[in-house]
Amino acid sequence: MSFIRAVHGTAETAHPFQPVAPSTSLSSGLRLLLATSAGLSVASIYYSQPMLGVMGASIGASDTAVGLVPMLTQLGYALGILLLTPLGDRFDRRRIILIKAGLLSVALLLGGMAPGITLLLGVSFAVGLTATLAQDIVPAAATLAPEHERGKVVGTVMTGLLLGILLSRVISGVVAEHFGWRAMYVVAAASVAFIGVAAWRGLPRFHPTNTLSYGALLGSLASLWRRYGALRRAALAQGLISIGFSAFWSTLAVMLHGAPFHLGSAAAGAFGLAGAAGALGAPIAGRIADRFGPEVVTRLGAGMTVLSFATMFAAPWLEPNHQLWLIGASAVGFDLGAQITLVAHQTIVFGIDPAARSRLNAVLFVTMFIGMSIGAASGSLVLARWGWMAVTALATAAALAALAVRLSTGPRTVR
């Protein structure tokens, strides 16, 4: 892969690495850089979603064809996590971040210049693949942070990442409406180029933690899964929560479109503002994890998710307007629960083996994406056959299973 050769080549010609040791405290400027970089990079995979209708009309593509844009972007992101994120343990993570930032900026710029659907689809996959630099930034933050602040720092970076997801759709919709969808791609390319320059100036070098070949690096993912029970429990619990999370969001617009609500996609999108609760809760979860331990936070978050999903069983006994308020409150609750659980799981995972943080993070997020895929597919099937209450039951059951995993007795060590 050219990306791997680029990283390997620059690593060989660089001056000798000096290991990055956690300081007594991470500067506020570096925290802001890490959080902003994570947010702007992950936002790149969501900008297209509100603009699909405009994009299709502009380049003469069918709804079916243009609908492949977000799918290929997500596919590229998932494959990037699996195939590229583990490289952070083999090469200087700073160089990986800089290379990905450069490639992502170029891909976004090409997206804004795409004359037709063919190039746009190829660019969309490339955007997803390189936007995984967000998943290099989180382990970098965990490495730079002192142990007693790791949860807090990871939570702060995750706040930036989650705000990037939340605000990307709003920003792209406004920019596309006033300046056109191509302008959004250009703005996105410029923002990523900016964080690339800032990272070049502000990030220290990171010492590679192993010398495994690329094939052995990928093969070690399975070894890490077998070796560490803490990793298996974290990944399984987060994957189960993701099933319910994805089942809800993938079916909400369809449910609201039907009786008794008859609401459009804009109303469904408004429920997405519940994600702000998760973003704001991430650093709080990190502080609690630093003080009381991440296990407490995982159980708190999973329990909150269960209760939030379960409250929607009361919807059939309420008036339509009251049902909407109930669904909105539940969305705030389970989104907050899912996000604080994710922060706690990352704190657990990053503490398992400092030499394998990128690979451990890859295992966690790949499992989470598998759960998201299962939730989207099963949620749509369940809604079509048995209705919204069945989706609620599916989400509640998945969250209960996640809570059971977190409550299960495991070894006291991370191995």
C-alpha positions as CSV (number, residue, x, y, z in Angstrom):
1,M,0.0,0.0,0.0
2,S,1.4,3.4,-1.0
3,F,0.2,4.9,2.4
4,I,2.2,2.3,4.3
5,R,5.3,2.9,2.1
6,A,5.0,6.6,2.6
7,V,4.9,6.2,6.4
8,H,7.7,3.7,6.3
9,G,9.8,5.8,4.1
10,T,9.5,8.9,6.2
11,A,10.2,7.0,9.3
12,E,13.4,5.6,7.9
13,T,14.8,9.0,6.9
14,A,13.8,10.8,10.0
15,H,16.1,11.6,12.9
16,P,16.0,9.0,15.8
17,F,12.8,9.0,17.7
18,Q,12.6,10.2,21.2
19,P,9.9,8.4,23.2
20,V,7.0,10.5,24.3
21,A,6.6,10.3,28.0
22,P,3.4,11.5,29.7
23,S,3.9,14.9,31.3
24,T,2.5,15.9,34.7
25,S,-0.2,17.8,32.9
26,L,-1.2,18.3,29.3
27,S,-1.4,21.9,28.2
28,S,-4.7,23.4,27.4
29,G,-3.4,24.4,23.9
30,L,-2.5,20.8,23.1
31,R,-5.8,19.5,24.3
32,L,-7.6,22.0,22.1
33,L,-5.5,21.0,19.1
34,L,-6.2,17.3,19.7
35,A,-10.0,17.9,20.2
36,T,-10.3,20.2,17.2
37,S,-8.4,17.9,15.0
38,A,-10.5,14.9,16.0
39,G,-13.7,16.9,15.4
40,L,-12.8,18.4,12.0
41,S,-11.4,15.1,10.6
42,V,-14.4,12.9,11.6
43,A,-16.8,15.6,10.4
44,S,-15.6,15.0,6.9
45,I,-17.5,11.7,6.7
46,Y,-20.8,13.4,7.5
47,Y,-20.8,16.6,5.5
48,S,-22.3,14.9,2.4
49,Q,-25.5,13.6,4.1
50,P,-27.6,16.8,4.1
51,M,-26.4,17.7,0.6
52,L,-27.3,14.5,-1.3
53,G,-30.4,15.9,-3.0
54,V,-28.5,19.0,-4.2
55,M,-25.5,17.0,-5.3
56,G,-27.5,14.6,-7.3
57,A,-29.4,17.3,-9.2
58,S,-26.1,19.2,-9.8
59,I,-24.2,16.3,-11.4
60,G,-27.2,14.5,-13.0
61,A,-27.0,11.5,-10.7
62,S,-29.9,9.4,-9.7
63,D,-31.1,9.2,-6.1
64,T,-29.8,5.6,-5.9
65,A,-26.4,6.5,-7.2
66,V,-25.9,9.5,-5.0
67,G,-27.1,7.5,-2.1
68,L,-23.9,5.4,-2.4
69,V,-21.8,8.5,-1.4
70,P,-22.4,8.2,2.4
71,M,-22.3,4.4,2.2
72,L,-18.9,4.3,0.6
73,T,-17.7,7.0,3.0
74,Q,-18.7,4.9,6.0
75,L,-17.2,1.7,4.4
76,G,-13.9,3.5,3.8
77,Y,-13.9,4.7,7.4
78,A,-14.6,1.2,8.7
79,L,-11.9,-0.4,6.6
80,G,-9.5,2.4,7.5
81,I,-10.0,1.7,11.2
82,L,-9.2,-2.0,10.5
83,L,-6.4,-1.7,8.0
84,L,-4.7,1.7,8.8
85,T,-5.2,2.5,12.5
86,P,-3.0,-0.3,13.8
87,L,0.0,1.4,12.0
88,G,0.1,3.8,14.9
89,D,1.9,1.2,17.0
90,R,4.4,0.5,14.2
91,F,5.3,4.1,13.1
92,D,5.5,7.6,14.4
93,R,1.9,8.5,15.1
94,R,2.6,12.1,14.3
95,R,3.7,11.3,10.8
96,I,0.6,9.2,10.2
97,I,-1.6,12.0,11.3
98,L,0.2,14.5,9.0
99,I,0.1,12.1,6.0
100,K,-3.6,11.4,6.5
101,A,-4.4,15.0,7.0
102,G,-2.7,15.8,3.7
103,L,-4.5,13.0,1.8
104,L,-7.9,13.8,3.4
105,S,-7.5,17.5,2.4
106,V,-6.7,16.5,-1.2
107,A,-9.6,14.0,-1.3
108,L,-12.1,16.6,-0.1
109,L,-10.8,19.2,-2.7
110,L,-11.3,16.6,-5.4
111,G,-14.8,16.0,-4.2
112,G,-15.6,19.6,-4.6
113,M,-14.2,19.5,-8.2
114,A,-15.9,16.2,-9.2
115,P,-17.7,16.5,-12.5
116,G,-19.7,13.4,-12.2
117,I,-20.8,10.6,-9.9
118,T,-17.9,8.2,-10.7
119,L,-15.2,10.4,-9.3
120,L,-17.4,11.5,-6.4
121,L,-17.9,7.9,-5.3
122,G,-14.2,7.2,-5.5
123,V,-13.4,10.3,-3.6
124,S,-16.0,9.4,-0.9
125,F,-14.3,6.1,-0.2
126,A,-11.0,7.9,0.1
127,V,-12.4,10.5,2.4
128,G,-13.7,7.8,4.7
129,L,-10.4,5.9,4.6
130,T,-8.2,9.0,5.5
131,A,-10.7,10.5,8.0
132,T,-9.6,7.7,10.3
133,L,-6.9,10.1,11.4
134,A,-9.4,10.9,14.2
135,Q,-8.7,7.4,15.5
136,D,-5.0,8.1,15.5
137,I,-5.5,11.3,17.5
138,V,-7.4,9.6,20.4
139,P,-4.5,7.1,21.1
140,A,-2.1,10.0,20.8
141,A,-4.0,11.9,23.4
142,A,-4.0,8.9,25.7
143,T,-0.2,8.5,25.2
144,L,0.5,12.2,26.0
145,A,-1.7,12.3,29.0
146,P,-0.5,11.5,32.5
147,E,-2.1,8.4,33.9
148,H,-4.1,10.2,36.6
149,E,-5.7,12.5,33.8
150,R,-6.1,10.0,31.0
151,G,-9.8,9.6,31.3
152,K,-10.3,13.4,31.4
153,V,-8.0,14.0,28.4
154,V,-9.7,11.2,26.4
155,G,-13.1,12.6,27.3
156,T,-12.0,16.1,26.1
157,V,-10.8,14.8,22.8
158,M,-14.0,12.7,22.4
159,T,-16.0,15.9,23.1
160,G,-14.3,17.4,20.0
161,L,-15.0,14.3,18.0
162,L,-18.6,14.1,19.0
163,L,-19.2,17.8,18.3
164,G,-17.7,17.3,14.9
165,I,-20.3,14.6,14.2
166,L,-23.1,16.7,15.6
167,L,-22.3,20.0,13.9
168,S,-21.1,18.7,10.6
169,R,-24.6,18.1,9.2
170,V,-25.8,21.5,10.4
171,I,-22.8,23.4,8.9
172,S,-22.9,21.5,5.6
173,G,-26.6,22.2,5.2
174,V,-26.2,25.9,5.8
175,V,-23.1,26.3,3.5
176,A,-24.7,24.2,0.7
177,E,-27.9,26.3,0.8
178,H,-26.1,29.6,0.6
179,F,-22.9,28.8,-1.4
180,G,-23.4,25.4,-3.0
181,W,-22.3,21.9,-2.1
182,R,-18.9,22.3,-3.8
183,A,-18.1,25.2,-1.5
184,M,-18.6,22.9,1.5
185,Y,-16.0,20.4,0.2
186,V,-13.5,23.3,-0.3
187,V,-14.2,24.6,3.2
188,A,-13.7,21.1,4.6
189,A,-10.4,20.7,2.7
190,A,-9.1,24.0,4.0
191,S,-10.1,23.1,7.6
192,V,-8.3,19.8,7.4
193,A,-5.2,21.4,5.9
194,F,-5.3,23.9,8.8
195,I,-5.3,21.2,11.4
196,G,-2.5,19.4,9.5
197,V,-0.3,22.5,9.8
198,A,-1.3,22.9,13.4
199,A,-0.4,19.3,14.1
200,W,2.9,19.7,12.3
201,R,3.8,22.6,14.6
202,G,2.2,21.4,17.8
203,L,2.5,17.6,18.1
204,P,5.6,15.9,19.3
205,R,7.0,12.8,17.7
206,F,5.9,9.4,19.0
207,H,8.2,6.4,19.5
208,P,7.0,3.3,17.7
209,T,6.2,0.6,20.1
210,N,7.0,-2.5,18.0
211,T,8.7,-3.6,14.8
212,L,6.1,-6.1,13.5
213,S,5.5,-6.4,9.8
214,Y,2.2,-5.1,8.4
215,G,0.8,-8.6,8.1
216,A,1.9,-9.5,11.6
217,L,0.5,-6.2,12.9
218,L,-3.0,-7.1,11.5
219,G,-2.7,-10.6,12.7
220,S,-1.9,-9.4,16.2
221,L,-5.5,-7.9,16.5
222,A,-6.8,-11.5,16.9
223,S,-4.1,-12.2,19.5
224,L,-5.0,-9.1,21.5
225,W,-8.6,-10.2,21.5
226,R,-7.7,-13.6,22.8
227,R,-5.2,-12.4,25.3
228,Y,-7.1,-9.6,27.1
229,G,-10.5,-10.3,28.7
230,A,-10.9,-6.6,29.5
231,L,-10.7,-5.8,25.8
232,R,-13.3,-8.4,24.9
233,R,-15.7,-7.2,27.6
234,A,-15.3,-3.5,26.5
235,A,-15.7,-4.3,22.8
236,L,-18.7,-6.6,23.3
237,A,-20.5,-4.2,25.6
238,Q,-20.0,-1.2,23.3
239,G,-21.0,-3.3,20.3
240,L,-24.2,-4.3,22.1
241,I,-25.0,-0.7,23.0
242,S,-24.3,0.3,19.4
243,I,-27.0,-2.2,18.2
244,G,-29.7,-0.4,20.1
245,F,-28.3,3.0,19.2
246,S,-28.2,2.3,15.5
247,A,-31.6,0.5,15.5
248,F,-33.2,3.7,16.9
249,W,-31.6,6.2,14.6
250,S,-31.9,4.2,11.5
251,T,-35.7,3.8,11.9
252,L,-36.7,7.1,13.6
253,A,-37.3,9.0,10.4
254,V,-39.5,6.2,8.9
255,M,-41.5,6.0,12.1
256,L,-42.0,9.7,12.4
257,H,-43.1,9.9,8.7
258,G,-46.1,7.6,9.4
259,A,-49.1,7.9,11.6
260,P,-49.8,9.5,14.0
261,F,-47.0,12.0,13.4
262,H,-46.6,12.5,9.6
263,L,-43.4,14.5,10.1
264,G,-40.6,15.1,7.6
265,S,-36.9,14.4,7.7
266,A,-36.2,17.8,9.2
267,A,-38.1,16.8,12.3
268,A,-36.1,13.6,12.6
269,G,-32.9,15.5,12.1
270,A,-33.8,17.8,15.0
271,F,-33.7,14.8,17.3
272,G,-30.0,14.5,16.4
273,L,-29.3,17.5,18.6
274,A,-29.6,15.0,21.4
275,G,-26.0,14.2,20.5
276,A,-25.0,17.4,22.2
277,A,-25.7,15.7,25.5
278,G,-23.3,12.9,24.7
279,A,-20.6,15.4,23.7
280,L,-21.0,17.4,26.9
281,G,-21.0,14.3,29.0
282,A,-17.8,12.9,27.6
283,P,-15.3,14.9,29.7
284,I,-17.5,14.5,32.8
285,A,-17.4,10.7,32.3
286,G,-13.6,10.9,31.9
287,R,-13.2,12.8,35.3
288,I,-15.4,10.2,37.0
289,A,-13.4,7.4,35.5
290,D,-10.2,9.0,36.7
291,R,-11.6,9.3,40.3
292,F,-13.6,6.2,40.8
293,G,-12.4,3.9,38.0
294,P,-13.8,3.3,34.5
295,E,-15.8,0.2,35.5
296,V,-18.2,2.4,37.5
297,V,-18.8,4.6,34.5
298,T,-19.4,1.7,32.2
299,R,-22.1,0.4,34.5
300,L,-23.6,3.8,35.0
301,G,-23.7,4.5,31.2
302,A,-25.1,1.0,30.3
303,G,-27.7,1.3,33.0
304,M,-28.7,4.8,31.8
305,T,-29.0,3.4,28.3
306,V,-31.3,0.6,29.4
307,L,-33.6,2.9,31.3
308,S,-33.8,5.4,28.5
309,F,-34.8,2.8,25.9
310,A,-37.2,1.2,28.3
311,T,-39.1,4.5,29.0
312,M,-40.3,4.5,25.3
313,F,-42.5,1.5,26.1
314,A,-44.9,4.1,27.7
315,A,-45.3,5.9,24.3
316,P,-48.6,4.1,23.2
317,W,-50.4,5.4,26.3
318,L,-49.5,9.1,25.5
319,E,-50.8,11.7,23.2
320,P,-48.7,12.2,20.0
321,N,-47.2,15.4,21.2
322,H,-46.3,13.9,24.5
323,Q,-44.9,10.9,22.7
324,L,-42.5,13.2,20.8
325,W,-41.3,14.7,24.1
326,L,-40.8,11.2,25.5
327,I,-38.8,10.0,22.5
328,G,-36.7,13.2,22.6
329,A,-35.9,12.8,26.4
330,S,-35.1,9.1,25.8
331,A,-32.7,10.0,23.0
332,V,-30.9,12.4,25.2
333,G,-30.6,9.7,27.9
334,F,-29.4,6.8,25.8
335,D,-27.1,9.0,23.7
336,L,-25.4,10.3,26.9
337,G,-25.3,6.7,28.3
338,A,-23.7,5.4,25.1
339,Q,-21.1,8.2,24.9
340,I,-19.9,8.1,28.5
341,T,-19.7,4.3,28.2
342,L,-17.5,4.7,25.2
343,V,-15.2,7.1,27.0
344,A,-14.9,4.7,29.9
345,H,-14.2,1.8,27.6
346,Q,-11.5,3.7,25.8
347,T,-10.0,4.5,29.2
348,I,-10.0,0.8,30.0
349,V,-8.6,-0.2,26.6
350,F,-5.8,2.4,26.6
351,G,-4.7,1.2,30.0
352,I,-4.3,-2.4,28.9
353,D,-1.0,-2.2,26.9
354,P,0.6,1.1,26.1
355,A,2.6,-0.5,23.3
356,A,-0.6,-1.6,21.5
357,R,-3.0,1.4,21.9
358,S,-3.7,1.9,18.3
359,R,-4.5,-1.8,17.7
360,L,-6.6,-2.0,20.9
361,N,-8.6,1.1,19.8
362,A,-9.0,-0.5,16.3
363,V,-10.5,-3.7,17.9
364,L,-12.9,-1.6,20.0
365,F,-14.1,0.5,17.1
366,V,-14.4,-2.3,14.6
367,T,-16.6,-4.2,17.0
368,M,-18.6,-1.0,17.6
369,F,-19.1,-0.6,13.8
370,I,-20.2,-4.2,13.5
371,G,-22.8,-3.5,16.2
372,M,-23.9,-0.4,14.3
373,S,-24.4,-2.4,11.1
374,I,-26.3,-5.1,12.9
375,G,-28.5,-2.5,14.5
376,A,-29.3,-0.7,11.3
377,A,-30.2,-3.9,9.4
378,S,-32.2,-5.5,12.3
379,G,-33.9,-2.3,13.2
380,S,-35.3,-1.8,9.7
381,L,-36.4,-5.4,9.5
382,V,-38.1,-5.3,13.0
383,L,-39.9,-2.0,12.2
384,A,-41.3,-3.4,8.9
385,R,-42.6,-6.6,10.5
386,W,-43.6,-5.7,14.0
387,G,-43.6,-1.9,14.4
388,W,-41.9,0.7,16.6
389,M,-42.4,-1.0,19.9
390,A,-40.5,-4.0,18.6
391,V,-37.6,-1.7,17.8
392,T,-37.8,-0.4,21.4
393,A,-37.7,-4.0,22.6
394,L,-34.7,-4.8,20.5
395,A,-32.8,-1.7,21.7
396,T,-33.7,-2.3,25.3
397,A,-32.6,-6.0,25.1
398,A,-29.3,-5.1,23.5
399,A,-28.6,-2.5,26.2
400,L,-29.5,-5.0,28.9
401,A,-27.1,-7.5,27.4
402,A,-24.4,-4.8,27.5
403,L,-25.1,-4.1,31.2
404,A,-24.9,-7.8,31.9
405,V,-21.5,-7.9,30.4
406,R,-20.3,-5.0,32.5
407,L,-21.8,-6.5,35.7
408,S,-20.3,-9.9,35.0
409,T,-17.4,-10.9,37.3
410,G,-14.1,-10.7,35.5
411,P,-10.5,-11.0,36.5
412,R,-9.0,-8.1,38.5
413,T,-6.2,-7.7,36.1
414,V,-6.5,-6.5,32.5
415,R,-5.2,-9.8,31.1
